[in-house]
Amino acid sequence: MSQHKIAVFNGSMCNDSSNTKLATALAALAPEDFEFKHIDTEDLPLYNPDESENPFMAVQRIKTDIASAHGILFVARECNRSIPNALKNAIDHVLHSCKRTEWIGKPAGVIGTSITALGTTTAQQHSRNILAYFNMQTLSQPEAFIHAKEGLFDLNGNIGIDSKVLLQSWVNRYVIWVKKHVDTNL
């Protein structure tokens, strides 16, 4: 069975992040031929353009993960009405070290959860603006602005019953989106 590899970028560095839980739970909703790999960005220093010519080993590792992925999934909280600085830092490192080529044309999904009722509305829009610069094919519908409240996850960390229909629908569309773009680019 052919594997569709998905590189997952999580915008949170918190140990008990609801977005880390969301990323893991979404992967469990995907079909068996999808493999989700969480990209570790915690060892990245702050981006400095003077170091772009000789990227850090962590940047090289991330660049390799992106190149081998069939799709990218961004799961992030909202931070000051934008994306978290850790996620932006990772994007800046990869952008300037690999001249964007690993990102170009990759199908992407953007989702996240927040403690506010609006979820991650603004952060998702900012993410889409950034990804357009890479000519990434970002899933636009359905949008999913997830309110992190009791019942989002069950006791085992899976998507709770009240959110399962919405999030299963989102994952199903993302899977179709990735397959469509992977088959188109073969």
Solvent accessible surface area in square Angstrom, and as a share of the most:
residue,aa,sasa,rsa
1,M,182,0.81
2,S,82,0.53
3,Q,72,0.32
4,H,21,0.09
5,K,85,0.36
6,I,1,0.01
7,A,2,0.02
8,V,0,0.00
9,F,1,0.00
10,N,28,0.14
11,G,2,0.02
12,S,13,0.09
13,M,102,0.45
14,C,83,0.49
15,N,163,0.84
16,D,107,0.55
17,S,9,0.06
18,S,35,0.23
19,N,3,0.01
20,T,51,0.30
21,K,82,0.35
22,L,0,0.00
23,A,0,0.00
24,T,78,0.45
25,A,4,0.03
26,L,1,0.01
27,A,28,0.22
28,A,73,0.57
29,L,26,0.13
30,A,17,0.13
31,P,55,0.35
32,E,148,0.66
33,D,19,0.10
34,F,14,0.06
35,E,79,0.35
36,F,34,0.14
37,K,105,0.44
38,H,81,0.36
39,I,12,0.06
40,D,75,0.39
41,T,19,0.11
42,E,112,0.50
43,D,79,0.41
44,L,19,0.09
45,P,52,0.33
46,L,152,0.76
47,Y,53,0.20
48,N,56,0.29
49,P,93,0.58
50,D,129,0.67
51,E,68,0.30
52,S,21,0.13
53,E,139,0.62
54,N,127,0.65
55,P,34,0.21
56,F,77,0.32
57,M,159,0.71
58,A,8,0.06
59,V,0,0.00
60,Q,67,0.30
61,R,88,0.32
62,I,0,0.00
63,K,52,0.22
64,T,89,0.52
65,D,17,0.09
66,I,0,0.00
67,A,58,0.45
68,S,64,0.41
69,A,6,0.05
70,H,59,0.26
71,G,0,0.00
72,I,0,0.00
73,L,1,0.00
74,F,3,0.01
75,V,0,0.00
76,A,8,0.06
77,R,84,0.30
78,E,43,0.19
79,C,30,0.18
80,N,145,0.74
81,R,178,0.65
82,S,34,0.22
83,I,14,0.07
84,P,1,0.00
85,N,117,0.60
86,A,17,0.14
87,L,3,0.01
88,K,80,0.34
89,N,21,0.11
90,A,0,0.00
91,I,6,0.03
92,D,27,0.14
93,H,9,0.04
94,V,0,0.00
95,L,26,0.13
96,H,71,0.32
97,S,18,0.11
98,C,6,0.04
99,K,132,0.56
100,R,80,0.29
101,T,88,0.51
102,E,31,0.14
103,W,0,0.00
104,I,84,0.43
105,G,17,0.17
106,K,30,0.13
107,P,3,0.02
108,A,0,0.00
109,G,0,0.00
110,V,6,0.03
111,I,1,0.01
112,G,0,0.00
113,T,1,0.00
114,S,17,0.11
115,I,147,0.75
116,T,73,0.43
117,A,81,0.63
118,L,133,0.66
119,G,2,0.02
120,T,0,0.00
121,T,53,0.31
122,T,40,0.23
123,A,2,0.02
124,Q,2,0.01
125,Q,90,0.40
126,H,65,0.29
127,S,8,0.05
128,R,33,0.12
129,N,88,0.45
130,I,40,0.20
131,L,1,0.01
132,A,71,0.55
133,Y,129,0.49
134,F,1,0.00
135,N,88,0.45
136,M,11,0.05
137,Q,58,0.26
138,T,27,0.16
139,L,4,0.02
140,S,62,0.40
141,Q,111,0.49
142,P,38,0.24
143,E,70,0.31
144,A,2,0.02
145,F,70,0.29
146,I,8,0.04
147,H,64,0.28
148,A,23,0.18
149,K,128,0.54
150,E,175,0.78
151,G,35,0.34
152,L,7,0.03
153,F,42,0.18
154,D,63,0.33
155,L,187,0.93
156,N,127,0.65
157,G,30,0.29
158,N,69,0.36
159,I,10,0.05
160,G,4,0.04
161,I,152,0.77
162,D,129,0.67
163,S,23,0.15
164,K,86,0.37
165,V,126,0.73
166,L,86,0.43
167,L,0,0.00
168,Q,49,0.22
169,S,52,0.33
170,W,3,0.01
171,V,3,0.02
172,N,70,0.36
173,R,92,0.33
174,Y,2,0.01
175,V,11,0.07
176,I,95,0.48
177,W,44,0.15
178,V,0,0.00
179,K,69,0.29
180,K,115,0.49
181,H,23,0.10
182,V,19,0.11
183,D,93,0.48
184,T,101,0.58
185,N,102,0.52
186,L,172,0.86
